[in-house]
Amino acid sequence: MTVSTRYTHTGFVLARATTVPGDLDLPAHLDTIEQEGRAWLAKVWGRPEFQDAVLLASPDLAARVDQILDESADPQPLKVLRSAVVSLASYLLRWQRRATPFGLFAGVTAAGVGPAAVKFGNRHRAIARADGGWLTGLIDRFERHTELLGQLTVIVENALVIRDGRVRVQRRAEAEALTAGLPQESSVRLTGPVRFVLETAGVPIRFGALIGLLVTRFPSAPVNKIDSLVRGLVEAGVLVTNLRPPMTCPDGLSYLIGELHSSTVNLPPDIAAGLRQLEEIHSGLSWHNHVDDIEHARANRAVLNAQMSGLVPEAKHSLAIDTLLDAKITIPEQVLIEVARAATVLLRTTTRPFGSSAWLDYHARFRTRYGPGTLVPVRELVADSGLGYPAGYLGASRPRPTWRVLTDRDAALGAMIQQAIMAGADEIELTDADVEALTVGEHQEAVLPQRIELGVEIDAESTEALDRGRYLLRVSATPLAHTSMVGRFAHLLTEPDQRLLRATYSAEQSEDVVEAHLSFPSRRPRNENVARVAPVHPDVVSLSEHPVAGAIGIDDLAVTCDAEQLYLVQRSTGRRVVPQIPHALETTVQTPPLARFIAEVASARSAAFRAFDLGAARALPYVPRIRYRHTVLSAARWLVNPADLAPRRRCALPEWRDRWRVPSRVVMVSSGARLPLDLDLELDRSLLFARLDRGERLELQEDGSADCQGWIGRPAEFLIPLTLLAPQPQRLPITAAPGRLERPGDSDIVHAQIIGDPARFDDILTGHVPSLAESLRQENLVESWWVRRYRDLIHPDSDQHLALFLQLTSPQHFGAVAAHLATFTAGLETDGLPAQISFAATPQHRARYGDGEAHSAARRVFATDTAAAIAQQAVTRSAGISAQALAATSMAHLAAAFAPDPRSGYLALLDCLPRAYGPLERGLREQALSLTASSLQAVPGGEAVADAWQARDESLRHYYQALIEQQHPPNAVLRTLLHEHHMRAVGIDPDLEAVTGRLARAVAQRSLAVAGA
């Protein structure tokens, strides 16, 4: 039996392969650079195709090589010569051994599905676009042109934040920045005129028209100051001009030319001249992208580079190149079926079946702060006054968690690794039982991504071997489910292939779901080269740009949740939004945090699709290959530190390889960069040593043999989009706007938290709180009261507290009640009980409990349920009755009262509490079934329990009727009431609560049977 696959391929496959010509000349080693390095540089630099590829990839390196080879220049230092040789050798090795698209070194093409076949030509086509950094620098110059700016259209940057009297905008890095850098913002004071601009320019408006409206609104302000103000808002990024192409426009230069034509009546002469140059450049790009002759295309690029550098001299790159392979490839469907099975196994063995710890924490905090069903606008949610961003986000107040709890999965995998090493095995072949052992949590409860992509290398000797099933797959890429590695290449494909690709993104087949293309500018301008993608969905969520017509703006987005999931919702339609980033821009640093949040929140609690996670074993110096059927899920890998090969590296390396059984062909991984090496070759060893000289630890991963991809004749990878075979429909909870936040001293609710050992909370509840409440009631300070326990299940080592809620007869009594609480906790301290107290605000959870009279009725239920829980605790202590058994009976009694009739209540309980199987302690079950309101009369303290249940019944009936009048489904509230009763009467423990729930189901079923239902 094999793991049942949950995914299917879509018929679209993107092949990625090197364009290597096959006759590259590499230096044998680096020891003779001083004597032979310059000659070798001259030789390889004499190859136009290599010089052209390096010039596009690294203009600085190309200039350095030209300087070294310049006969008229002074000789360069050996250090400079060595650096150039090492860099060029690395590029050559990359060209030989890597399939990842990169300029002219590697390209893509759509592959077919059918009997294996391969045909490569040598007429690979380079497709050129204006580089993102160059385009940004050009637009920056245009926007500084006084006369031109006055004719442009502007719109408010919709991701801006207003905080503490200032308008704040996250700034992008400079046009030619090498990195995105730390988050930086520009800000302007929120004056009356600025506020007017924000209100007026929420939709596109002409710069001149905006000035006119400001002059009319503020007639006493000098026109030149108003003009300077608005220009300053453009410079600060508060206003975005229409010259900035939205990221849904693949050809940014074409867009810019079109806007210059349509936005202006009379172009300034210098801008008109520049526009003519841009049109000439664009015409040259169009000719280049359709010419078949490679030499003509190369010459055309040189001309284009010169023209474009003249316009933006500071830009190091003018052109962005993608390569369309001259190839026809088909792969057998059985391979794609195996890929889908491998993806299923990766999701089965994920360490995050319900999302990352940061999102688990965020979900828990959302539920506590806002409550299930509350629809919180995204802008409000991520503000400092809301929850902010999840831990680990750029600018988040909470750092990314560094701790990690060891799990049964870690133990199981550790045992497999140790057994393999002790047996001298090079790989761990996973069985279905192993997959089950590596599964975290209840996998059947996990929500799987609707669409994923998996990248694989296919090892086979020949196409015949591939057709006959003699192949090995090696996982090479696992992009995040809400991103895509194939989308950015859509503009290279034929129209039929583009349609096939777009169809892969439409995984959600529901009228209640909006699948949307998430469009936003990258934090680093040059990353636009990988982020410009034509819309893959009709709907677009647009951030920080001039939006396309009909785009969904941030103010139309809100977040809500239920017990299991977070949801992104379009406020205007009430539909669930599923955003898709159709490119693979790195999300943690290169992507603006707001865009990352919108992309992630919709699937934050879904199973995380990632590369196979070694868990705690990631720190081991060696981990064997891990394979399932035909697929290597995790290549064998080694960690090597500089000290491991010290002091005599050339002698130490063979010894280290023998000791750790390191093959000759490996992939060196450093800071995300990958370079295949052959450790039997002196040059490759020198490159390894050169990287170790930087003092960093390296990861070496096992690579395939030199002829492992003989069927295709070169390094190649295949990206396969997969969609869920059986979609998992998700229904939004009942939603409502956020309720009022009741702050201490400003409402009739006092929320006091007693922090300490939860084992003492029962003592406080039964022996101390009732007398406090009674004294407050006698003084007419408090009308009612209730309690909740709080335990952070995401951070189990954090403090727990007992939450005491006091409903005041008047908000003016807060001071007096606070004084009573101070005296009360002083008494607790004297008795050696937890006495640390704090006051907290109390949010109204309208979506969860209802509004108005329903909310008031819910408070009465909380109070009577608290009384019932305390009475039950007294009985369990005095009569030796199980707290779980009594709580289960109480829960069934609660459900019977919270319904039009007991039968309906019992059925509602059976519907909302999950059915579970497995052994259940017989004595516990029998005790729960024997407890009734009448049988408790014979137990000491049982009469108090029965009376408390009767009082609760009355409040439940009133609450039920209030919900019905508001058309708020009571059954949606029942699960919460049952959970809260268990929390009050027993405590917070998911495992205990699951058992109690099973007991409550048994009581309800017995009651139905007795009633003859």
Secondary structure by P-SEA (a helix, b strand, c coil): cccccccccccbbbbbbbccccbbbbbcccccccccaaaaaaaaaacaaaaaaaaaacaaaaaaaaaaaccccccccaaaaaaaaaaaaaaaaaaaccccccccccbbbbbbbccbbbbbccbbbbbbcccaaaaaaaaaaaaacaaaaaabbbbccccccccccbbbbbbccccccccccccccccccccaaaaaaaacccccccaaaaaaaaaaacccccaaaaaaaaaaaaaacccccccccccccccaaaaaaaaaaaacccccaaaaaaaaaaaaaaaaaaaaaccccaaaaaaaaaaaaaaaaaacccccccbbbbbbbcbbbbbbaaaaaaaaaaaaaaaaacccccccaaaaaaaaaaaaacccccccccccccccccccccccccccccccccbbbbcaaaaaaaaaaaaaaaaccccccccaaaaaaacccccccccccccbbbbbbbbcccaaaaaaccbbbbbcccccccccccccccccccaaaaaaaaaaacccccccccbbbbbbbcccccccccccccccccccccccccccccccccccbbbbbcccbbbbbcccccbbbbbbccccccccccccaaaaaaacccccccccccccccccccccccccbbbccccccccbbbbbccccccccaaaaaaaaaaaaccccbbbbbcccbbbbbccccaaaaaaaaaaaccbbbbbbbbbccccccccccccbbbbbbbbbcccbbbbbccccccccccccccccbbbbbbcccccaaaaaaaccaaaaaaaaaaaccccccbbbbbbcccccccbbbbbbbbbcccccaaaaaaaaaaaaaaaaaaaccccbbbbbbbbbcccccccaaaaaaaaaaaaaaaaaaaaaaaaaaaccccaaaaaaaaaaaaaaaacccaaaaaaaaaacbbbbbccccaaaaaaaaaccccccccccaaaaaaaaaaaaaaaaaaaaaaaaaaccccccaaaaaaaaaaaacccccaaaaaaaaaaaaaaaaaaaaaacc
